[in-house]
Amino acid sequence: MQSETTQLIIDGTRHFFYTIRPFVVTNPLGFVRTVLQEYQLTSSTGENYTLYKTIAGNWFDIAEANPTAGIALLSALKMAITGKERSQA
């Protein structure tokens, strides 16, 4: 997992910075169900977004995390992050 801030550029003009940290998902009884990677993103204009990814590499959507973000933007962010991670592997 990553703890430093990473820069991400979408469409050649939109700049984002993100960090990754573990996010624990529990059931109603408090037992751990899984641990996801939580991506905290901030745009250069100050907008904040939160994305989640499983350890296996699948994106996991939590609707409450980004109530005002459009699907196109979230998809572009996921694709850009996946591409960046693959190029660093």
Order of alpha helices (4+ residues) and beta strands (2+ residues): beta-beta-beta-beta-beta-alpha
